[in-house]
């Protein structure tokens, strides 16, 4: 019997990579009423009123605050919709996105 040069196959399992996540960030301005910001956060990001108030106050005191984290497409869509809603109501409120580290 001859020695076999065949090697055992190793099982390879493929893992699906998780999509990169992006932060939606609320930037403070000195013109948009606090009540409007809270209402917008509740409507677009579905956060409870108490949490919306904390997000709004954090942005107000620190200049910016992370609202939520989503996949890139959802983060960009929500940031755009929230900013557009503010503009449609005459406010300069701005939401941006950036990769989560």
GROMACS elastic network, one bead per residue, 0.5 to 0.9 nm:
[ bonds ]
;  ai    aj funct       b0    kb
    1     4     6  0.89657   500
    4     7     6  0.83718   500
    9    12     6  0.88874   500
   17    20     6  0.88439   500
   18    21     6  0.86438   500
   19    71     6  0.64965   500
   19    72     6  0.81547   500
   20    70     6  0.86094   500
   20    71     6  0.62501   500
   20    72     6  0.69863   500
   20    99     6  0.73877   500
   20   100     6  0.75758   500
   21    69     6  0.63891   500
   21    70     6  0.54369   500
   21    72     6  0.60200   500
   21    75     6  0.83862   500
   21    98     6  0.87171   500
   21    99     6  0.61192   500
   21   100     6  0.55703   500
   21   101     6  0.84411   500
   22    68     6  0.84779   500
   22    69     6  0.54969   500
   22    70     6  0.54718   500
   22    71     6  0.57805   500
   22    72     6  0.53376   500
   22    73     6  0.87525   500
   22    74     6  0.87243   500
   22    75     6  0.61574   500
   22    76     6  0.83698   500
   22    97     6  0.62405   500
   22    98     6  0.53961   500
   22   100     6  0.50158   500
   22   101     6  0.86909   500
   23    66     6  0.62913   500
   23    67     6  0.73140   500
   23    68     6  0.58971   500
   23    70     6  0.65873   500
   23    71     6  0.86069   500
   23    72     6  0.84297   500
   23    75     6  0.67655   500
   23    96     6  0.81516   500
   23    97     6  0.53761   500
   23    98     6  0.54148   500
   23    99     6  0.61112   500
   23   100     6  0.58034   500
   24    65     6  0.84954   500
   24    66     6  0.57892   500
   24    67     6  0.55335   500
   24    68     6  0.54989   500
   24    69     6  0.61312   500
   24    70     6  0.77643   500
   24    75     6  0.58251   500
   24    76     6  0.76689   500
   24    78     6  0.78603   500
   24    79     6  0.62703   500
   24    95     6  0.66313   500
   24    96     6  0.57542   500
   24    98     6  0.69619   500
   25    59     6  0.88795   500
   25    64     6  0.65446   500
   25    65     6  0.54894   500
   25    67     6  0.55904   500
   25    68     6  0.75908   500
   25    79     6  0.79140   500
   25    94     6  0.84371   500
   25    95     6  0.54366   500
   25    96     6  0.51744   500
   25    97     6  0.58878   500
   25    98     6  0.78282   500
   26    55     6  0.82359   500
   26    56     6  0.80544   500
   26    59     6  0.64896   500
   26    63     6  0.84643   500
   26    64     6  0.54325   500
   26    65     6  0.52928   500
   26    66     6  0.63073   500
   26    67     6  0.64215   500
   26    79     6  0.85664   500
   26    93     6  0.79656   500
   26    94     6  0.62990   500
   26    96     6  0.67240   500
   26    97     6  0.89636   500
   27    59     6  0.62467   500
   27    60     6  0.82399   500
   27    63     6  0.60209   500
   27    65     6  0.67818   500
   27    93     6  0.70524   500
   27    94     6  0.56034   500
   27    95     6  0.60436   500
   27    96     6  0.76252   500
   28    31     6  0.89422   500
   28    32     6  0.85268   500
   28    56     6  0.82048   500
   28    58     6  0.89788   500
   28    59     6  0.53066   500
   28    60     6  0.54018   500
   28    61     6  0.83053   500
   28    62     6  0.81431   500
   28    63     6  0.50315   500
   28    64     6  0.56847   500
   28    65     6  0.83289   500
   28    93     6  0.71077   500
   28    94     6  0.76167   500
   29    32     6  0.64613   500
   29    59     6  0.87999   500
   29    60     6  0.75927   500
   29    63     6  0.79314   500
   29    92     6  0.72246   500
   29    93     6  0.63442   500
   29    94     6  0.81154   500
   30    33     6  0.83138   500
   30    60     6  0.84081   500
   31    91     6  0.70070   500
   31    92     6  0.72252   500
   31    93     6  0.80868   500
   32    35     6  0.85450   500
   32    36     6  0.69319   500
   32    37     6  0.70913   500
   32    86     6  0.84211   500
   32    90     6  0.87497   500
   32    91     6  0.55748   500
   32    92     6  0.68162   500
   32    93     6  0.63198   500
   33    36     6  0.53649   500
   33    37     6  0.65844   500
   33    38     6  0.89377   500
   33    91     6  0.86047   500
   34    37     6  0.51241   500
   34    38     6  0.62944   500
   34    39     6  0.86525   500
   34    53     6  0.83141   500
   34    56     6  0.69575   500
   34    57     6  0.83024   500
   34    60     6  0.88848   500
   35    38     6  0.51731   500
   35    39     6  0.61656   500
   35    40     6  0.86208   500
   35    53     6  0.86772   500
   36    39     6  0.50647   500
   36    40     6  0.60942   500
   36    41     6  0.85835   500
   36    86     6  0.84858   500
   37    40     6  0.51281   500
   37    41     6  0.61344   500
   37    42     6  0.86083   500
   37    52     6  0.80007   500
   37    53     6  0.84562   500
   37    56     6  0.65746   500
   37    86     6  0.85478   500
   37    93     6  0.82082   500
   38    41     6  0.51601   500
   38    42     6  0.61932   500
   38    43     6  0.86286   500
   38    49     6  0.68924   500
   38    50     6  0.89421   500
   38    51     6  0.88690   500
   38    52     6  0.52099   500
   38    53     6  0.59002   500
   38    55     6  0.83258   500
   38    56     6  0.65796   500
   39    42     6  0.52158   500
   39    43     6  0.61815   500
   39    44     6  0.86401   500
   39    49     6  0.80266   500
   39    52     6  0.79775   500
   40    43     6  0.51049   500
   40    44     6  0.58991   500
   40    45     6  0.78178   500
   40    52     6  0.87365   500
   40    82     6  0.70125   500
   40    85     6  0.80724   500
   40    86     6  0.80362   500
   41    44     6  0.54866   500
   41    45     6  0.52830   500
   41    46     6  0.67424   500
   41    47     6  0.64427   500
   41    48     6  0.86097   500
   41    49     6  0.83929   500
   41    52     6  0.58083   500
   41    53     6  0.88484   500
   41    55     6  0.85411   500
   41    56     6  0.85034   500
   41    67     6  0.81780   500
   41    82     6  0.81369   500
   42    45     6  0.57306   500
   42    48     6  0.61577   500
   42    49     6  0.64127   500
   42    51     6  0.87836   500
   42    52     6  0.63840   500
   43    46     6  0.55311   500
   43    47     6  0.77744   500
   44    47     6  0.83094   500
   44    78     6  0.70184   500
   44    81     6  0.78859   500
   44    82     6  0.65862   500
   45    67     6  0.78880   500
   45    68     6  0.76607   500
   45    78     6  0.76962   500
   45    82     6  0.88540   500
   46    52     6  0.89733   500
   47    50     6  0.81738   500
   47    51     6  0.61382   500
   47    52     6  0.59705   500
   48    51     6  0.53836   500
   48    52     6  0.61425   500
   48    53     6  0.86743   500
   49    53     6  0.61381   500
   49    54     6  0.87159   500
   50    53     6  0.51370   500
   50    54     6  0.64365   500
   50    55     6  0.88295   500
   51    54     6  0.50571   500
   51    55     6  0.62199   500
   51    56     6  0.85721   500
   52    55     6  0.51177   500
   52    56     6  0.60910   500
   52    57     6  0.85811   500
   52    67     6  0.85970   500
   53    56     6  0.51076   500
   53    57     6  0.60972   500
   53    58     6  0.84974   500
   54    57     6  0.51702   500
   54    58     6  0.60162   500
   54    59     6  0.85749   500
   55    58     6  0.51659   500
   55    59     6  0.62228   500
   55    60     6  0.85243   500
   55    64     6  0.89184   500
   55    65     6  0.63007   500
   55    66     6  0.75949   500
   55    67     6  0.66025   500
   56    59     6  0.52519   500
   56    60     6  0.60957   500
   56    61     6  0.87418   500
   56    64     6  0.88416   500
   56    65     6  0.77483   500
   57    61     6  0.60883   500
   57    62     6  0.83436   500
   57    65     6  0.88428   500
   58    61     6  0.52692   500
   58    62     6  0.57431   500
   58    63     6  0.75213   500
   58    64     6  0.69813   500
   58    65     6  0.59804   500
   59    62     6  0.52932   500
   59    66     6  0.83516   500
   60    63     6  0.55892   500
   60    64     6  0.71035   500
   60    65     6  0.85154   500
   61    64     6  0.80662   500
   62    65     6  0.74229   500
   66    69     6  0.78787   500
   68    75     6  0.81490   500
   69    72     6  0.88989   500
   69    75     6  0.69269   500
   69   100     6  0.77830   500
   70    73     6  0.79070   500
   70    74     6  0.59099   500
   70    75     6  0.51847   500
   70    76     6  0.88297   500
   71    74     6  0.55290   500
   71    75     6  0.60294   500
   71    76     6  0.85894   500
   72    75     6  0.51766   500
   72    76     6  0.60859   500
   72    77     6  0.85116   500
   72    97     6  0.82459   500
   72    98     6  0.86331   500
   72    99     6  0.79220   500
   73    76     6  0.52988   500
   73    77     6  0.61104   500
   73    78     6  0.86441   500
   74    77     6  0.50407   500
   74    78     6  0.60648   500
   74    79     6  0.84640   500
   75    78     6  0.52957   500
   75    79     6  0.60556   500
   75    80     6  0.85053   500
   75    96     6  0.86492   500
   75    97     6  0.65463   500
   75    98     6  0.88507   500
   76    79     6  0.51564   500
   76    80     6  0.60265   500
   76    81     6  0.84971   500
   76    96     6  0.76629   500
   76    97     6  0.63616   500
   77    80     6  0.52160   500
   77    81     6  0.60769   500
   77    82     6  0.85573   500
   78    81     6  0.50838   500
   78    82     6  0.59968   500
   78    83     6  0.84553   500
   78    95     6  0.86041   500
   79    82     6  0.52464   500
   79    83     6  0.60880   500
   79    84     6  0.84733   500
   79    94     6  0.80241   500
   79    95     6  0.50418   500
   79    96     6  0.58507   500
   79    97     6  0.69323   500
   80    83     6  0.51784   500
   80    84     6  0.59486   500
   80    85     6  0.84472   500
   80    94     6  0.87247   500
   80    95     6  0.71398   500
   80    96     6  0.79315   500
   81    84     6  0.50835   500
   81    85     6  0.60093   500
   81    86     6  0.86244   500
   82    85     6  0.51139   500
   82    86     6  0.63201   500
   82    87     6  0.87179   500
   82    93     6  0.84848   500
   82    94     6  0.78509   500
   82    95     6  0.68503   500
   83    86     6  0.51716   500
   83    87     6  0.62426   500
   83    88     6  0.86128   500
   83    91     6  0.88564   500
   83    92     6  0.79537   500
   83    93     6  0.61958   500
   83    94     6  0.52239   500
   83    95     6  0.57383   500
   83    96     6  0.85909   500
   84    88     6  0.59882   500
   84    89     6  0.85566   500
   84    93     6  0.89217   500
   84    94     6  0.86865   500
   85    88     6  0.50533   500
   85    89     6  0.63505   500
   85    90     6  0.87959   500
   85    91     6  0.86596   500
   86    89     6  0.51445   500
   86    90     6  0.63663   500
   86    91     6  0.50771   500
   86    92     6  0.65833   500
   86    93     6  0.58339   500
   86    94     6  0.78836   500
   87    91     6  0.50905   500
   87    92     6  0.59994   500
   87    93     6  0.72478   500
   87    94     6  0.88276   500
   88    91     6  0.75031   500
   91    94     6  0.89264   500
